[in-house]
Amino acid sequence: MKKPSESASNLKEIINHAIQDLEVTPDEYQKIMDCAHDDGHIDKEEKALLSHFHEMISNGTIKRVKG
């Protein structure tokens, strides 16, 4: 099985940190998006992480709050 990229591992870490309290601030959201785009390529693992993250926002599991 292919090992996830370093950028995907970093993205997972940042997302997990941001959602610990089930809220994400604009700064946290921007940090997540910046991390995903840092290397100029969104690989399969990063797409899956971002998809799951956005799904959790859409279904109300995670709330976007003002900073």
C-alpha angles and dihedrals in degrees: 000000000000116000114238115254120261090247091053090051090050091048091051090051093050093046092049091050093048095050100045090104093036090246131099124199124211089254092052091046091051091048089054093049092046091051091050091052099037096102094040092245132083107208128200095270093049091049090053092048093048092046092053091045092051091045090055089052092047095050093046098249088120120035123210108225134186115265 
